Amino acid sequence: MSPRPEDAPRATAGPPHALRTVAGLLPVSGVRGPVLPHEHLALDLRRHGGRDAVLDDRHTGLISAELSALRELFGLALVVDQTCRGMGRDADALRRISAATGVAVVASTGWYYGPFLPPEVQHARVDDLVGALVRDVEEGIGPARVRPGFTRVRPGLIGEVGSSGDRPGALERKTLTAAARAAVLTGLPVATHARLGRGGPAQLALLTAQGLAPDRIAIGHQDLLDAPAVHRRLAREGAYVAFDTIGKDSYQSDTVRLRLLLALLDAGHADRVLLSCDVSRHAYLSGHGGTGYGHLFRTFLPMARAAGIGDDLLDLMTRRNPLRFLTGTAPPNRPAGPPNPRATA
């Protein structure tokens, strides 16, 4: 049985159109540049065999330098860090990076997927997991002992939570269910990890069955799934379709990503698209020779422009869509007409 809203602690929503960042509430009207809605600025998955899957204090300087350059060159305004429980989440590092770069950062809570779920998930009831997430949102995340003058960081997203196949396993169902119920109680959105793009429709069905509206859900890694019909289905049902591994050519080429994106735009679903790079290893940092957080701006968006996508549509996908996903409200300067000039009749 899920906790009733009147029985559960509830997070303070803050003023309308406000984002929860690691530095506090930020009005949406203050976000004038693009948003990266799925990245990692602090991460540690080494215990699962990924020796390269780490972003820690050794990399903070490189990350800060890269984000500062992107702010200067492209106006980068906001990064959503989707590192959740058990993934090496470091709220203090996020706060330092944001302060050093002038780029706003949103932190997250939740549990990842199958192989990365900690023992606490196996034996906990769904209600216990819901309570843990709501406490994160209500009381904040950070070190167990708070030093004088330190305030905890309150997450602005539940994610990335997910599954690894066409249908979630038993433990994944538990964590996805808890994420949805906590989202309903707190008003936060949910972003998923769909491994290799698979299982999105099942994730959406499970999350919405808990009362979570589809427009509060982003289904992740859909650019890894060459299935335009699935993308159209998710968007038609109201979810955001995240093309969020842009630049990871070892998984999928950007040429295929662009083809899939154009198909979704031509179907009239530009207002459901999210774009990001999902930097999740230190080898991806530009300072280590990787594509970095800026690949979207330096490489993919010029490809999109060459394919006929105009600047207003790019602003929709890189700024207005992620802001609407995060807050549940339409951001300023939304065009009055149809958002997708490529839409077919």
LINJOCOR-V498555 format. One record per residue. N is the residue number from 1. RES is the residue in one small letter. NEAR is the number of other C-alpha atoms within 12 Angstrom. Layout:
n: <N,N>
res: <RES,RES>
near: <NEAR,NEAR>
This chain:
n: <1,2,3,4,5,6,7,8,9,10,11,12,13,14,15,16,17,18,19,20,21,22,23,24,25,26,27,28,29,30,31,32,33,34,35,36,37,38,39,40,41,42,43,44,45,46,47,48,49,50,51,52,53,54,55,56,57,58,59,60,61,62,63,64,65,66,67,68,69,70,71,72,73,74,75,76,77,78,79,80,81,82,83,84,85,86,87,88,89,90,91,92,93,94,95,96,97,98,99,100,101,102,103,104,105,106,107,108,109,110,111,112,113,114,115,116,117,118,119,120,121,122,123,124,125,126,127,128,129,130,131,132,133,134,135,136,137,138,139,140,141,142,143,144,145,146,147,148,149,150,151,152,153,154,155,156,157,158,159,160,161,162,163,164,165,166,167,168,169,170,171,172,173,174,175,176,177,178,179,180,181,182,183,184,185,186,187,188,189,190,191,192,193,194,195,196,197,198,199,200,201,202,203,204,205,206,207,208,209,210,211,212,213,214,215,216,217,218,219,220,221,222,223,224,225,226,227,228,229,230,231,232,233,234,235,236,237,238,239,240,241,242,243,244,245,246,247,248,249,250,251,252,253,254,255,256,257,258,259,260,261,262,263,264,265,266,267,268,269,270,271,272,273,274,275,276,277,278,279,280,281,282,283,284,285,286,287,288,289,290,291,292,293,294,295,296,297,298,299,300,301,302,303,304,305,306,307,308,309,310,311,312,313,314,315,316,317,318,319,320,321,322,323,324,325,326,327,328,329,330,331,332,333,334,335,336,337,338,339,340,341,342,343,344,345>
res: <m,s,p,r,p,e,d,a,p,r,a,t,a,g,p,p,h,a,l,r,t,v,a,g,l,l,p,v,s,g,v,r,g,p,v,l,p,h,e,h,l,a,l,d,l,r,r,h,g,g,r,d,a,v,l,d,d,r,h,t,g,l,i,s,a,e,l,s,a,l,r,e,l,f,g,l,a,l,v,v,d,q,t,c,r,g,m,g,r,d,a,d,a,l,r,r,i,s,a,a,t,g,v,a,v,v,a,s,t,g,w,y,y,g,p,f,l,p,p,e,v,q,h,a,r,v,d,d,l,v,g,a,l,v,r,d,v,e,e,g,i,g,p,a,r,v,r,p,g,f,t,r,v,r,p,g,l,i,g,e,v,g,s,s,g,d,r,p,g,a,l,e,r,k,t,l,t,a,a,a,r,a,a,v,l,t,g,l,p,v,a,t,h,a,r,l,g,r,g,g,p,a,q,l,a,l,l,t,a,q,g,l,a,p,d,r,i,a,i,g,h,q,d,l,l,d,a,p,a,v,h,r,r,l,a,r,e,g,a,y,v,a,f,d,t,i,g,k,d,s,y,q,s,d,t,v,r,l,r,l,l,l,a,l,l,d,a,g,h,a,d,r,v,l,l,s,c,d,v,s,r,h,a,y,l,s,g,h,g,g,t,g,y,g,h,l,f,r,t,f,l,p,m,a,r,a,a,g,i,g,d,d,l,l,d,l,m,t,r,r,n,p,l,r,f,l,t,g,t,a,p,p,n,r,p,a,g,p,p,n,p,r,a,t,a>
near: <12,25,23,16,19,10,12,24,22,27,26,25,23,21,16,20,25,29,42,40,38,39,31,27,27,28,24,36,25,20,35,26,30,40,46,50,55,46,44,49,53,43,37,30,30,20,17,18,12,18,16,22,28,32,38,31,22,16,29,32,26,29,42,37,25,34,39,29,26,31,30,18,16,27,27,34,36,46,54,49,48,49,48,47,38,32,37,35,36,36,40,31,34,45,36,25,37,36,21,24,29,28,41,43,49,47,51,54,49,52,47,40,34,30,23,34,31,26,14,19,31,22,16,19,21,29,26,26,34,39,32,31,46,41,27,37,39,28,23,31,34,30,18,13,11,15,11,7,7,18,21,30,36,39,51,52,51,53,50,46,49,54,43,30,23,20,25,32,24,21,32,39,37,38,50,49,43,43,53,48,41,45,43,34,34,36,37,47,48,55,52,56,47,41,32,29,36,30,34,46,38,29,45,48,28,32,40,29,19,26,24,33,28,35,36,40,52,52,54,48,42,47,46,40,33,28,25,29,19,28,44,32,27,33,33,25,25,28,42,47,52,49,48,52,43,44,37,34,20,13,21,25,20,30,23,27,37,34,25,32,45,34,28,38,37,24,26,26,37,42,43,42,51,50,50,44,45,42,40,38,34,36,24,35,36,27,24,18,14,23,30,39,52,40,34,40,33,22,21,36,33,19,25,29,20,14,20,20,28,22,21,27,34,36,37,38,42,43,40,41,42,49,49,38,46,48,36,31,26,25,28,21,19,22,17,10,10,18,29,32,25,23,19,14,8>
